[in-house]
């Protein structure tokens, strides 16, 4: 079920919406930059967000490997929406571990978890070296019966929109799937990445970013070409809600372009008409993308 832009506020009590709308993300960025221990956010407007079993108070479920270029910016972007988290990491040699430990020291409701095995995507030597084992290990630190949200740290999140989405699930079997778009920024140019195999610029159905209750969640092994081992979480039996676009994926900070697989669409050429129900016009502009580029650079 797709939640349209105009409908999301109907899931939230009006007095809380009114309080949320008084502030923007930057208000909390400034506060949290100087704060020690307990950070501030939109969750402070609703007492129900203090309940550890409420979807309003999910654990950030994070896995990191050599993400230093976007790591700090991504983690800071979620603070106004998310109160706590588990940050799993493995095989880091680019300074990511140091960034994680510093972040968790400043915001101790986020817990660092170092995976004690090497993760081998191709021809893994043992079960412990497989990606799904790593995912399950990190998830084991999240209590049963509590909610979690999968966060990837090459994404920058709109915290206000993210927090609002936590009001969508009402039942234990509800799951919120987050729409994703990929972007490339070169100098003063910004592009949307269109994947030729999807024939789309936004992935709002098959994406693996979700808000879900931890009812004995277990990732399974998925093999590709008999060599590549990745992870898979079966959510087909759950009631799926798709959100508006609320996060920016910047995959090309850490990997090279394969122009045989993608098409670059200049941001100025993007027409929002067919996406008007899921993308707010102010979210996909050249000005916004260049602001995010600056924000990422300032947090490296």
N, C-alpha and C positions, 0 to 999 in steps of 0.2 A: 504494500500500500504506500503510495507516494504522498507525503505530507507537503502540501503546497505552502508557498511563502505566506500567503494571507491567512492560513489556518493555524499556524503554530501557536500564536498567542492564545488561541482558544483553549489550549491544553493547560494554561497557567492561570492561577487566580489573578484577578484584575489588579488588586493592590500590589501584588508582587511584580507584575509586568510594569506597572507605573514606576516602581522604584528602580527596576532594572534599566528602564529607558532613560533615567536621569543621568546615567553614567556611560562612558565609553571604555574600551579596553585600555586606552592610554592612561586613564585615571588610575587604574590598578597597577599598570606597569610601573608608574612612578612611585607609588606607595611600596610595592613589593621589592623594588630595587634597593631600598634602604632598610627594609624591615628585617628583623631577625626572628627566627623561630616560626611563629604562626603567621602565614601570609593572608592577604585579604582578597575578596572576590565577590562575584554576584551571588554566591551561595550564602553570604551573610544576610541576605534579605529574606530568607525563608528558614525558619527553625527546623523544618523537616529535613533540611540538608545536613543536619547534624546527626541524623539517624544512620548508623553504619550499615543497615540493611536496606536503605532506600536507594533507588536508582539516581536520586539527586546527589548521592555521595559515592560515586564509583571509584574504584582503584584505577589509576592509570597503569596499564599493563604495557611495559616498554621493553624492547630488546634493542641493544646497540652493538654495532661492530664498526669501528672506524668512521664515526659520523661527526668528527670535530667541527667541520665547516658549518653545519647547521644545528648542531646539538644544543648549544646554549640558547640560541634564539627560539628553537622549537619548545624547549622545556619552559622557558619564560612565558611563551605565548599561551600555555595551558593553565598557568597559575590562577587567573581570575575565574576559571571554571571548575578546576579540579583541586580537591583538598589533600589528596594522598596518592601514593603510587609505589609501585615496585619497578625499579630500573635494573633489568638484567643486562649483563654485558659479557662479551667474550672476545678473546684474541685481539684486543685493542693495542695498537702501537702508534697511534697518531695524536695522543693526548686526550682521547675520549674518556679514559678512566679517570684522569685527574679532574676533568670537567664535571663528571658525574659525582665524584666524591665531594668536590667543593659545593655543588648544588645541594646535595643531600645534607651537608653540614649546615648550610644556611636555611634549608627548608626540611627539617628532620622528619616530617610526615611522609617524605619520600625516602625509600629504603634501597640502598644499593645491593645488588646480588651478583656476585661474580660466578659465572659458570665454570666449574673446575675441569672442563674438557674442551678440547679443540672441536669446533663445529666444521664438519667436512661435507660440503654439498655434493661433491663428485667422489664416487667410490668410497663412502665412509667405512672406516675400519671396524667400528663396533656400534652397538646401539647408542652408547653415550655420545658418539660423535655425530649422530644424526640430528637434523634440524628439529624434528618433532620432539625429540627428547629434551632438547634445550628449551623449547616452548613450554613443555609440561613442567620442567624443573622451575622455571621462573613463575609459572602460574601457581605452583604448589605453595607459594608464600602468600597467596590471596585466600582469605578464609572462605570456606564453603558457605553458601547462602547469601553472599554479598555480591554486589555488581562490579563489573570491570569494563573498562573501555580500552580498546587496543589503540595505542598511540605509536606512530612512526615518527622518528625525529629528523627525517628529511622533509617534514611537513611543517607549515606554519598555520596555526589554528586561529580562527576568529572566536575568541573566548565567550563573548556574549551569545552568539548564535549556538555555540557548543553547549553552554550551560542550559539554554532554553530547551535544547533537544532532550535533556534528561527528564523532562516532564512527559515525554511521549509514552514510555512503557508504563502500563498499568497492571499487567499480569506477569507472573514468573516466566511464562513462555513467550513473552514479547521480546523482540530484538530490534534494535535500531541500526540500520546500515547506512554508513556515511558516504555521500557522494564525493567523488574525487576528480580533480582535474590536474594535469601536468603542465608545467610552465618552464620556459627557458628565457633567461634574461642575458643579453649580450650588450655590454656598454650601455647605450641609452635606448636599446630596442628590447621589446618584450613580445614573446610569442606564446601561443597556446599550442601544445603538442597534441596532434591527432594521430592515434594509432591505427594503422591501416587494417590490422586484423580485427579491430573492433568497429571500424568505420564510424567512430564517434569521438567527441572531445571530452565527454563527461561519462564517467563510469558510476552509475547510481544503482546498479542491480547486482552485479557479480563481485563487487568489491569486498575485500576482507577486513574492512574497518567497521567495528560494530560496538555497540553497548549491549551487554549481555549479562545475565545472572549466572554466577558460578555454581551451577548445580552439577557438580562432578564433571566439569568440562575436561575432555581429553582430546589432545591432538593426535592424529594418526599419520602414518607414513604414506607419502605419495611418491612413486617413482616415475621418472621420465627418462625415456630412451635407455632404460636399464642401467643408468649410471648416476643420474641426478636425483638426489633425495631431498624432497621438500616436505612441508607440513600441510595438514588439512584438518579443518574442524567442520564437522557435519552439523549444519543448522537448518536443514530442510524441514524438520518437524516443528520449527518455531514460527510464530507469526511475525512476519518481517515488515518493518516500516522503513521507507527510504526518506532521507532528509533533503532539505535544501543544500546547496553548495555552501560549505563553510570552512574548507581548508585548502591550502595551496601545496601542491607536491612539487618539489624541486629536485628531481632525480639526477640532473646533470651537473650537480655540484660534485658528484662522486663517481659518475660513469660517463663514458664518451657517447656521442651521438651515433646512432646507426640510421643513416638517412634512407636506407632501404626499407625500414620498418615504420618510419614516422613521416608525418607532414607537418611543417611549421606554419601556423596561421598567425600573421601579424595581429597584435591585439587590437589595432585600429580597424582591422577588417572584420572583426568579430561582430556578428549580429545576434543580439540577445533575444529576438522575438520568439524563436521556437523554444527558448528555455526560460521564458518569463515567469513560469510557475515555480522554478527551482533555483534561479540565479538572480540575486538582487543586482540591479545595474551598477551600483557603486562598488561591487566586489570585483568586477573584471574590467578594469580600466588601466591604461598605461601608467597613469599617476599612481594608482594603488600598487601596481607591480614594482615600479621603481622605488616606492616607499619601502616595500618589503625587502628589496635588494639592499637598500641602505640599512634597514633594521638588522638583517642577517650579518652584514659586514661589521656593524657596530658591536655585535655580540660574538665575534670570533676571537 
